[in-house]
C-alpha cells in the first residue's frame, strides 16, 4: 500500500512540474522541456531497442541451427 501511495505522489509531482502556470494557476511549466527531452530520447531508445532485437534474433537463429544439428546427430546415432 505504501508503494502505491508513493507512486501516486510521484506522478502528482510530475504532473505539477509539467503543467504551465497559466492553466490552473499553479505548476512549474516544464512541459516544453519534457517534450524536448522526449524528442531527443525517443530516437535513441528506438536505436537501442532495435539493436537488442537484432541480437536476440541472431541468438535465436543460432539456437535453432544448433537444435537442428543436434536433432540430426541424435537421429544418426539412433539409426
N, CA, C and O of each residue as an XYZ file, in Angstrom:
316
protein
N       0.826     -1.187      0.000
C       0.000      0.000      0.000
C       0.869      1.249      0.000
O       0.553      2.256     -0.634
N       1.976      1.149      0.733
C       2.877      2.288      0.817
C       3.457      2.625     -0.558
O       3.612      3.799     -0.895
N       3.776      1.602     -1.351
C       4.340      1.817     -2.686
C       3.328      2.497     -3.595
O       3.702      3.339     -4.411
N       2.046      2.145     -3.467
C       1.006      2.776     -4.290
C       0.902      4.257     -3.955
O       0.805      5.094     -4.853
N       0.922      4.578     -2.687
C       0.826      5.979     -2.258
C       2.041      6.760     -2.748
O       1.903      7.872     -3.259
N       3.219      6.186     -2.594
C       4.437      6.866     -3.066
C       4.377      7.055     -4.579
O       4.754      8.113     -5.081
N       3.912      6.048     -5.308
C       3.776      6.164     -6.755
C       2.822      7.278     -7.146
O       3.114      8.050     -8.060
N       1.682      7.371     -6.464
C       0.723      8.435     -6.760
C       1.295      9.818     -6.454
O       1.039     10.771     -7.189
N       2.057      9.930     -5.388
C       2.687     11.209     -5.047
C       3.710     11.606     -6.120
O       3.780     12.773     -6.505
N       4.489     10.656     -6.596
C       5.488     10.938     -7.628
C       4.810     11.335     -8.933
O       5.256     12.270     -9.599
N       3.736     10.638     -9.309
C       3.008     11.002    -10.525
C       2.399     12.397    -10.375
O       2.435     13.189    -11.317
N       1.850     12.700     -9.220
C       1.304     14.035     -8.968
C       2.373     15.116     -9.072
O       2.122     16.188     -9.624
N       3.557     14.841     -8.547
C       4.655     15.808     -8.628
C       5.092     16.015    -10.072
O       5.415     17.134    -10.474
N       5.102     14.936    -10.853
C       5.485     15.054    -12.260
C       4.461     15.881    -13.031
O       4.826     16.724    -13.851
N       3.185     15.640    -12.769
C       2.145     16.416    -13.441
C       2.238     17.880    -13.035
O       2.085     18.766    -13.876
N       2.484     18.143    -11.766
C       2.663     19.521    -11.289
C       3.820     20.195    -12.010
O       3.727     21.369    -12.368
N       4.906     19.467    -12.225
C       6.075     20.048    -12.886
C       5.805     20.333    -14.355
O       6.340     21.297    -14.902
N       4.984     19.511    -15.008
C       4.724     19.677    -16.433
C       3.700     20.781    -16.701
O       3.795     21.473    -17.714
N       2.733     20.954    -15.816
C       1.665     21.926    -16.050
C       2.207     23.347    -16.158
O       3.052     23.756    -15.362
N       1.717     24.102    -17.148
C       2.085     25.521    -17.183
C       1.328     26.279    -16.095
O       0.231     25.882    -15.701
N       1.905     27.343    -15.625
C       1.326     28.101    -14.522
C      -0.013     28.718    -14.909
O      -0.860     28.944    -14.044
N      -0.215     28.990    -16.184
C      -1.435     29.673    -16.624
C      -2.665     28.767    -16.654
O      -3.786     29.273    -16.679
N      -2.492     27.457    -16.653
C      -3.635     26.551    -16.783
C      -4.506     26.572    -15.528
O      -5.694     26.886    -15.603
N      -3.948     26.254    -14.430
C      -4.713     26.183    -13.182
C      -4.230     27.169    -12.133
O      -4.681     27.131    -10.988
N      -3.326     28.044    -12.511
C      -2.783     28.996    -11.554
C      -1.598     28.449    -10.788
O      -1.059     29.131     -9.916
N      -1.186     27.242    -11.093
C       0.000     26.664    -10.460
C       0.653     25.704    -11.433
O       0.050     25.301    -12.428
N       1.864     25.350    -11.144
C       2.639     24.444    -11.986
C       4.007     25.048    -12.253
O       4.200     26.253    -12.086
N       4.949     24.227    -12.664
C       6.308     24.704    -12.918
C       6.545     25.055    -14.386
O       7.499     25.763    -14.705
N       5.690     24.569    -15.277
C       5.813     24.906    -16.684
C       6.966     24.222    -17.395
O       7.574     24.805    -18.293
N       7.273     23.003    -17.009
C       8.380     22.274    -17.627
C       7.946     21.466    -18.839
O       8.720     20.649    -19.338
N       6.745     21.669    -19.318
C       6.206     20.888    -20.417
C       7.058     20.945    -21.668
O       7.287     19.919    -22.307
N       7.539     22.146    -22.032
C       8.391     22.273    -23.220
C       9.705     21.517    -23.050
O      10.206     20.911    -23.997
N      10.255     21.555    -21.853
C      11.495     20.820    -21.588
C      11.273     19.310    -21.681
O      12.128     18.579    -22.180
N      10.134     18.858    -21.202
C       9.818     17.438    -21.269
C       9.685     17.003    -22.725
O      10.193     15.948    -23.104
N       9.004     17.806    -23.544
C       8.864     17.473    -24.963
C      10.214     17.466    -25.666
O      10.464     16.609    -26.514
N      11.082     18.402    -25.326
C      12.428     18.420    -25.911
C      13.192     17.163    -25.538
O      13.863     16.564    -26.379
N      13.091     16.764    -24.279
C      13.742     15.535    -23.827
C      13.213     14.322    -24.585
O      13.986     13.466    -25.016
N      11.890     14.253    -24.746
C      11.298     13.116    -25.461
C      11.706     13.107    -26.923
O      11.979     12.045    -27.484
N      11.752     14.282    -27.549
C      12.175     14.340    -28.951
C      13.601     13.830    -29.120
O      13.913     13.212    -30.138
N      14.454     14.070    -28.164
C      15.828     13.587    -28.242
C      15.990     12.160    -27.759
O      16.864     11.436    -28.237
N      15.158     11.752    -26.818
C      15.323     10.442    -26.211
C      14.659      9.305    -26.960
O      15.147      8.176    -26.926
N      13.562      9.581    -27.632
C      12.826      8.521    -28.323
C      13.659      7.896    -29.445
O      13.704      6.669    -29.533
N      14.324      8.678    -30.309
C      15.147      8.032    -31.341
C      16.291      7.198    -30.762
O      16.603      6.126    -31.282
N      16.904      7.677    -29.707
C      17.991      6.926    -29.078
C      17.457      5.625    -28.495
O      18.076      4.573    -28.656
N      16.321      5.687    -27.824
C      15.711      4.475    -27.263
C      15.330      3.507    -28.386
O      15.495      2.296    -28.237
N      14.824      4.029    -29.506
C      14.453      3.163    -30.630
C      15.676      2.447    -31.191
O      15.600      1.268    -31.538
N      16.794      3.146    -31.282
C      18.029      2.519    -31.779
C      18.477      1.406    -30.831
O      18.843      0.318    -31.274
N      18.447      1.680    -29.541
C      18.869      0.677    -28.560
C      17.942     -0.536    -28.601
O      18.413     -1.673    -28.581
N      16.634     -0.309    -28.658
C      15.684     -1.416    -28.718
C      15.881     -2.215    -30.002
O      15.804     -3.444    -29.984
N      16.135     -1.531    -31.115
C      16.386     -2.218    -32.375
C      17.623     -3.091    -32.316
O      17.610     -4.216    -32.815
N      18.694     -2.590    -31.713
C      19.917     -3.378    -31.581
C      19.690     -4.615    -30.714
O      20.164     -5.704    -31.039
N      18.969     -4.442    -29.620
C      18.670     -5.578    -28.748
C      17.852     -6.615    -29.512
O      18.094     -7.815    -29.384
N      16.879     -6.156    -30.309
C      16.062     -7.083    -31.093
C      16.914     -7.845    -32.107
O      16.708     -9.040    -32.315
N      17.865     -7.164    -32.735
C      18.761     -7.829    -33.689
C      19.593     -8.896    -32.978
O      19.720    -10.016    -33.475
N      20.160     -8.557    -31.820
C      20.974     -9.525    -31.076
C      20.142    -10.731    -30.660
O      20.616    -11.865    -30.739
N      18.906    -10.504    -30.217
C      18.030    -11.607    -29.834
C      17.710    -12.470    -31.042
O      17.691    -13.697    -30.942
N      17.457    -11.838    -32.186
C      17.169    -12.587    -33.407
C      18.337    -13.447    -33.854
O      18.151    -14.598    -34.248
N      19.547    -12.891    -33.793
C      20.739    -13.654    -34.178
C      20.936    -14.839    -33.231
O      21.249    -15.944    -33.674
N      20.755    -14.612    -31.943
C      20.897    -15.704    -30.968
C      19.842    -16.775    -31.207
O      20.125    -17.965    -31.066
N      18.634    -16.368    -31.567
C      17.571    -17.333    -31.844
C      17.902    -18.183    -33.067
O      17.689    -19.395    -33.058
N      18.419    -17.555    -34.113
C      18.803    -18.300    -35.315
C      19.907    -19.298    -34.984
O      19.862    -20.444    -35.432
N      20.893    -18.874    -34.206
C      21.972    -19.782    -33.806
C      21.440    -20.951    -32.985
O      21.842    -22.096    -33.195
N      20.534    -20.663    -32.049
C      19.965    -21.728    -31.215
C      19.183    -22.737    -32.054
O      19.270    -23.944    -31.827
N      18.417    -22.234    -33.027
C      17.653    -23.143    -33.880
C      18.582    -24.001    -34.725
O      18.318    -25.186    -34.929
N      19.674    -23.407    -35.220
C      20.631    -24.174    -36.023
C      21.292    -25.253    -35.167
O      21.469    -26.383    -35.624
N      21.654    -24.915    -33.935
C      22.250    -25.897    -33.031
C      21.262    -27.007    -32.698
O      21.643    -28.176    -32.652
N      20.013    -26.663    -32.467
C      18.998    -27.667    -32.144
C      18.768    -28.589    -33.339
O      18.603    -29.797    -33.169
N      18.757    -28.030    -34.534
C      18.561    -28.841    -35.733
C      19.742    -29.794    -35.930
O      19.556    -30.964    -36.263
N      20.969    -29.277    -35.720
C      22.154    -30.122    -35.858
C      22.155    -31.219    -34.802
O      22.530    -32.355    -35.095
N      21.747    -30.901    -33.592
C      21.696    -31.891    -32.515
C      20.632    -32.946    -32.806
O      20.852    -34.133    -32.563
N      19.487    -32.523    -33.324
C      18.436    -33.482    -33.670
C      18.905    -34.400    -34.785
O      18.610    -35.595    -34.761
N      19.623    -33.873    -35.751
C      20.144    -34.689    -36.847
C      21.168    -35.695    -36.319
O      21.189    -36.853    -36.735
N      22.019    -35.231    -35.391
C      23.036    -36.107    -34.807
C      22.369    -37.224    -33.992
O      22.795    -38.377    -34.045
N      21.324    -36.872    -33.240
C      20.594    -37.882    -32.464
C      19.927    -38.907    -33.384
O      19.903    -40.101    -33.083
N      19.390    -38.431    -34.502
C      18.734    -39.333    -35.458
C      19.745    -40.285    -36.067
O      19.441    -41.458    -36.282
N      20.947    -39.794    -36.350
C      22.003    -40.650    -36.916
C      22.465    -41.679    -35.895
O      22.724    -42.829    -36.249
N      22.568    -41.282    -34.644
C      23.001    -42.203    -33.583
C      21.951    -43.257    -33.296
O      22.288    -44.387    -32.942
N      20.700    -42.910    -33.441
C      19.602    -43.847    -33.172
C      19.477    -44.895    -34.275
O      19.017    -46.013    -34.046
N      19.893    -44.507    -35.459
C      19.739    -45.422    -36.590
C      20.794    -46.465    -36.647
O      20.786    -47.303    -37.549
